[in-house]
Amino acid sequence: MKKKNNKKNSIQELAAALQLSPATISRVLNNHPHVHEATRSKVMTMVEQVGYKRNIMASGLRTNKTHTIGLIVPRISMFVHTEIITTIQNGLHTHGYNLIICQSNDSLEIEKDLALTLYASRVDAVIVACTLFTTDFSHFDILTQNNIPVVFYDRVPVKPYPACIIKGDDFRGAYLATAHLIELGSRHIAYISGPVGCNIYIDRYAGFEHAMKQYHVPVMKDWIFYHELTAENARKAMHRLFARKPWPDAILAANDTTALTVLAFAKERGIAVPQDLRIVGYSNDPRSSIVTPSITTVEQFPGRIGSVIVTELLKILKNDRQTVAIDAAPIITPVELIRRMST
């Protein structure tokens, strides 16, 4: 004889056991705000006891909602995205949403595949920080055209797109960093940037250039580099900068990985920092504060960015996933210059 299964594994069975209506059980499981706390506690205690698991896909077919959000990031290991992901997951969880985290590895082809995969997974919305090489955003059209809202953050479309856009004030961050170097007396400033097609590096270069022009300091075109901001590329740039004199007396790096490599190179060459070379990075990577000398950098407040993403996404979902206007203004999150010993 088959062993009888005593688990109450449906809403109807939970309702019968607790002498509540199936509608009440459903409201508790969907985190509905208008449920008495004693009722919620009783239902959740029973859920834990019997090991009840919601059939999310079946529920999604009935309601056209899965309470699941997709997230695409370039690399989970990047400091800024690590904190943003944690904030997003914690914030969405308190509102009854689960998060599917996907990594593009800065590959445009993988990003395209992930957009299709998340669409097929019937997610309620998608959050995206794009690859360095994403200039055509049409692979996200399948989402927006099917009433699945998209929230872009950090690396976002340069041209208008019907999505919520959240980005840091990269222009101001680079402007503050450059002005800081000039005010300390630097007049020969090199700038190591990321690829010029990516919005964050477009804005950071604009901020750098604006400060140089405002203070009447010439921009040395041979001292501007556009490439992926890896330690290897940073070292190549430093070899070129210091191959012959005159040498720069300051370097603005568009991320802290580059700034850390610049500092290591200076130590190897016996170049005193900050006496002979001032260094400013970007992102406030934790490593920038523990090296000697500690590195001046730009704080992006990733936790705050994550909170803004959650707030804006919940607004969109509350409005029944209405499409964001193509000409909607982006939301700009603040930055701050963190002054340390490298300047």
N, C-alpha and C positions, 0 to 999 in steps of 0.2 A: 504493500500500500504506500502511496505517496504521502510524505510528511506534510501535514497541514501548515500552511504559512499563516502565522497569526499577526503579521505586520499589517498595520493600517496604512496602505500605500496609495490611497487616493483621497482627494478632497472630500468625497462623499463619506468615506469611512472615517476620516478625521472628524467630520461634522457630526456623524452619528455617535461616535465615542464621546464627544464633548457636549453633545446636545446643543449644538449651534447650527446655524444655517450654512450651507456650502458657500453662499455669498460672503458671509462673515469670515470664513476661513480664507477665501480668496483675497479679501481685502487685507487681511493680516500678512499673507504671503507676498502680496504686492506692495507692502509697506505703505498702505493707505493711511493718511494722517488722521482721518476721522474714525478711529477705533479706540475704544476704551482701553487704557493701559492694562487693567486686570485681565481683560479678554485677550489682548495681545500676548501677555505673559503666559496665560494658560495654553494658548495655541502653540506658542513656540516651545514650551516645555514638552508638550506631546510630540511635536515634530522631532525634537532631539531624541526623545525616548524611542520612537519607532523608526528613526532613520529615514524619514520622508524626504524624497528628492523630487523637486518640481521637474516636469518635462518641459523644459524651456522652449524647445522647438515646437511642440504641440501647442503650447500656450501662444507662441508667436504666430502660428498659423491662424488661430482664432482671433487674436487682437491686433495683428500686424505690428506687434511690438515684442521684442525679445529681452528688453532691459539689458542689452549688451552693447558696449561701445568698442569700436576698433581704434587702435592707436598705431601709427607707423612712425618710427624714428630712424634716423640714420644709423646710430650705434647706441645700444643700451649702455655701453661702458663710458660714454662721454659724460663728464661730471655734471654739466648743466642738465642734460636729459635725464640722468639718474634721479636727481632731486625733483624734477618736474613730473616724471612718471610716478614717483611715490606720492606726491601731493595729489595728482589726478586720481590715482587709484583709491586713496583714502577718502577723497572728497566724493567721488561717485558712489563708493560703497555705502556711505551713510544715506544715500538717496536710493538705494536698491538697485544699483547698476553694477554689472560685472565688466571687466576690462580685458580685451584681447590685445596683447602687446606684440607687435610685429617689428622686425628689424630689416631695413633695406640694405644695410651695409654700404650705403652711398652708391648703390647700383640702381640706375634708372629702370632697367628691365625688371629687377626684383620689385621695385616700387609699383610698376604697372601691374605685375602679377598679384601683388598684395591688395591693390585696389579692387581687382576683380574678385579675389578670394573673399574679402570682407563684404562685398556686395552679395555674393552667393551665400554668405553666412547669415544674411538678414539682420545685420547689425542695425541699431537705431540711429547711429551717427558714427562719423569717422573723424579722428583728430590726426593731423599730419604735420610733421616737420620734414620737409622735402630733402632730397639729395642735393649735393653741391651742383649737380649737372641738370637739374630739372628746370627747363625753360618753357616747355610746352606742358600745360596742365590738363590737356584734354582727356587724359586717362581717368580723371576724376569726374568727368561728365556723367558717367554711368550712375554715379551716386547722386549728384545734385539733380539730374533729370528724373530720378525716381524717388524724389522727396526724402532722400537720406542726406541730412545736413553734414557739411564738412567744415571743420575748424582748422585753419592753418595757423601755425605758430613758428616763431624764430625764422626759419627759412620758408618764405611765403611767395606767392605770385607777385611779380613786379607790375604786371598789367591787371586791370580790373577783372575780378572773377566772382561769381555768385557764392561766396562763402564768407564766414566770419574770419577776419584776419587779426591776429594778435602778434605783435612784434616788439622787441626791445628798441629803445631809443638809441640805435647804433650811431646815428649821425652825432648826437650829443656826446656819446661815450668817447668817440675818437676825437671830437673837438676838444673836450676837456683834457684828454691825455696829451694831445699835441700842444695845447696852450700851456699846460703845466710844464712841459719840457722847455718851451720857449721862454717862459717867465723865469726859469732857473738859469737861463743863459745859453741854452743850446741853439746853434744856428745851422748845424749840418746834420739834418735829421733824415735817416733812412726809414722806409716803411715797408714792412713785410706783410702782404695782404693775401687773402684767399682768392679763389677764382673770381674774376670780375663779373661773371654772369649771375652770381648769387646775390640776392638782395642785401644780405647783411654786410657783404664786402663792398657792394656799391655804396651803401650808406656810410660805412666806416671810412672809406676813402674820401667821400664827399666832406665828411667832418674834418678829416686830416687836412685836406686841401683848403677848406674854408679858414681854418685857424692859421695856416701858413700864409695865406693871402692877407688876412686881417692884420697879422703882425709883420707883414712885409719881409717874410723869410722865403727865399727862393726854393721851389720844389726841384730836386735833382732827379730827373727822369731815370737816370741810370741806377738810382738808389731805391727804386720802387719795384717790388717783386709781386707777381700774381701767380700763385700756385697752391696746391693742397698744403695745408698747414701741418706738415709732418716734421718730425725731428730731422729726418734725412734732408728734406728740402730746405729747412732752416740752416742746416750746416753748409749746404751748397751756397746759399745766399751769403753767409758770413765769409766764406772763402773768397767770393767775388768782391765783397765790400772791402776786405782787408788785404787784397792782393797787392795794392799799391796805394800810396798816399795821394791826396788827402783822405783820411779816414773819417767816417761819421763820428760825431760826438754824442749822438743819441739814436736809439732805435725804438720805433713803435712797432710792436708785433700784434697782429690781429687775433692771436689767441695765446694762452699761457704756455702751451706746449712749445711754441716757437720761442717765447721769451725765456723759458728755462734752458733751451738749447743755446740761445744767444749768451746767456750767463755762463754756461759751461764752456763755450768756445772762448769767451773773454778770459776766464780763469786759465785755460790751457795756454793762451798767448801772453799771459802776464799783463792783460789790460785791466787797469783798476776800475772797479764799478763802485760808486758812481763818479769818481774823480775824473776819469778819462772817457767813460762811456756810461750814459744814462740809459736805463731800459724800462719800458712800460709794456705790460701785457694786456690781455683782455679775457675776462670771464671769472676771475677770482677763483681759479682752481686751488684746492687746499694745499697743493704742493708749493704754490707761489709764496705762501706765508712761512714755510719751514726751511727754505733754503737760505744760504748766507751769501750775500745780503738778500733779505726778503724783497720780493718784486712788487713794485707799484703796478696796479692793475685796475680794471674797470669791473665793478660788481654789477651783475645782471639780475640779482634777486630771483633765482629760478623758482623758489617756493611761491613767491608772489605771482609769477607767471602761471604756475600750475593752478593756483587758486582762481585767477582771472579766467583761465580756460574752463574750469568747472562751472563757475558762475555764469559765463556767457552760454555755455552749452546747455545748461539746465533751463535758461531762459528760452532758448530755441525749442527745446523739447516740450516745454510747458505750452508754447504757442503752437503745438501740434506740428512741429518740424517744418514750419514755414520757411521757404527759401529766402536766404539773405539777399538783399538787393545788391546788384552788381556794382553799384556806385557807393555802397556803404563805406564810411570812413574806417580805416583800420584803428584798432585799439593799441595805443603805444604804452608800453610799460617802462618805468623809470630805470635809470642807471646811476651809478655813483663812482667817482674816482676814489680809489683806496690808495693813499700815499704811504709808501714804505721806503726801505733803505736803498733800493736800486736807483733812486733819483735824488 
